[in-house]
Amino acid sequence: MNKSLSSYCNRHIISINMDKLSTETQNRKRIKEVENAFSPPGEPLSKPNRILVGEGTLMKQGRKKMEQKAFFLFNDILVYGSVIINNHWYKNQKIIPLKDIRLEDMEDGEEFKNLWLICTPRKSFYISAPTCEEKKAWMMHIELCQSSLLQEQVPQQNLTFAKSWIPDHAAQKCMRCFVTFTPIIRRHHCRKCGFVVCNKCSKDRAQINHIDPKKLLRVCKICSKTCKENEISRARFDSDGLWGDAEDLSSEDE
């Protein structure tokens, strides 16, 4: 695994730790160091059979701009956080199970190169690597870890992935009513489609189960209509199903 990656990477790229973490003790030590580097503390990362495969700094698309993040690839999860002091101090720990990730290769844009998309049920976002070689290395090793997981776990079926948010700077007008954004008419994001919309076009709230089943989220007027139609369809289906069950029971009684 380390040899295949080294053909893509140099010492400034993603640091794959097969040499450094050649023993279980060294692996546990490095995982503990990463765990302790997050302040305030995040979720514990030490776990039996967990291996730190690689780590590095990448640019992640935020709402307003690309932001530098530290990424840590384990054999079962992907962890990232904001960089306070590189290699020493991070914050806002985020953990994504590899089984919930889908990768999409992206073409280079005018502003950013070496892009790919990380899709998850709760959130999807663009990542930019410093070089094409790093991008290939990250994508390859995430997929390798996922393949190993599939041999050990039953894959989840029919996952629904969140839409990636369109950055604020990419929209000068509301993407629904086309009103121009101003300091008063502010930008908002529809959680369902990811469009940049004004407040007037995103007053509704809806439950989006794959993002947050317990919270009503901001949605645009188009997605709100779709959500309501889906709810009506589900209610009608459930009602038909219940009546069907009742008829079956009546038939059996007769």
Secondary structure as the mmCIF struct_conf table of DSSP 4:
data_model
#
loop_
_struct_conf.conf_type_id
_struct_conf.id
_struct_conf.beg_label_comp_id
_struct_conf.beg_label_asym_id
_struct_conf.beg_label_seq_id
_struct_conf.end_label_comp_id
_struct_conf.end_label_asym_id
_struct_conf.end_label_seq_id
HELX_RH_AL_P HELX_RH_AL_P1 ASN A 2 SER A 6
TURN_TY1_P TURN_TY1_P1 SER A 7 TYR A 8
TURN_TY1_P TURN_TY1_P2 ARG A 11 HIS A 12
BEND BEND1 ILE A 13 ILE A 13
STRN STRN1 SER A 15 ILE A 16
TURN_TY1_P TURN_TY1_P3 MET A 18 LEU A 21
BEND BEND2 THR A 23 THR A 23
HELX_RH_AL_P HELX_RH_AL_P2 GLU A 24 ALA A 37
STRN STRN2 PHE A 38 PHE A 38
BEND BEND3 SER A 39 PRO A 40
BEND BEND4 GLU A 43 GLU A 43
TURN_TY1_P TURN_TY1_P4 PRO A 48 ASN A 49
STRN STRN3 LEU A 52 GLN A 61
BEND BEND5 ARG A 63 LYS A 65
STRN STRN4 MET A 66 PHE A 74
BEND BEND6 ASN A 75 ASP A 76
STRN STRN5 ILE A 77 ILE A 85
TURN_TY1_P TURN_TY1_P5 ASN A 86 HIS A 88
STRN STRN6 TRP A 89 PRO A 97
HELX_RH_3T_P HELX_RH_3T_P1 LEU A 98 ASP A 100
STRN STRN7 ARG A 102 ASP A 105
BEND BEND7 GLU A 110 GLU A 111
BEND BEND8 ASN A 114 ASN A 114
STRN STRN8 LEU A 115 CYS A 119
BEND BEND9 PRO A 121 ARG A 122
STRN STRN9 SER A 124 SER A 128
BEND BEND10 PRO A 130 THR A 131
HELX_RH_AL_P HELX_RH_AL_P3 CYS A 132 GLU A 152
BEND BEND11 GLN A 153 GLN A 153
HELX_LH_PP_P HELX_LH_PP_P1 VAL A 154 GLN A 156
BEND BEND12 GLN A 157 ASN A 158
HELX_LH_PP_P HELX_LH_PP_P2 LEU A 159 LYS A 163
STRN STRN10 SER A 164 SER A 164
HELX_LH_PP_P HELX_LH_PP_P3 TRP A 165 PRO A 167
HELX_RH_3T_P HELX_RH_3T_P2 ASP A 168 ALA A 170
BEND BEND13 GLN A 172 GLN A 172
STRN STRN11 LYS A 173 LYS A 173
TURN_TY1_P TURN_TY1_P6 MET A 175 CYS A 177
HELX_LH_PP_P HELX_LH_PP_P4 VAL A 179 VAL A 179
STRN STRN12 THR A 180 THR A 180
HELX_LH_PP_P HELX_LH_PP_P5 PHE A 181 PHE A 181
BEND BEND14 PRO A 183 ILE A 185
STRN STRN13 HIS A 188 HIS A 189
TURN_TY1_P TURN_TY1_P7 ARG A 191 CYS A 193
STRN STRN14 VAL A 196 VAL A 197
BEND BEND15 ASN A 199 ASN A 199
HELX_RH_3T_P HELX_RH_3T_P3 LYS A 200 SER A 202
STRN STRN15 ARG A 205 GLN A 207
TURN_TY1_P TURN_TY1_P8 ASN A 209 ILE A 211
TURN_TY1_P TURN_TY1_P9 PRO A 213 LYS A 214
BEND BEND16 LYS A 215 LYS A 215
STRN STRN16 LEU A 216 ARG A 218
HELX_RH_AL_P HELX_RH_AL_P4 LYS A 221 ASP A 253
#
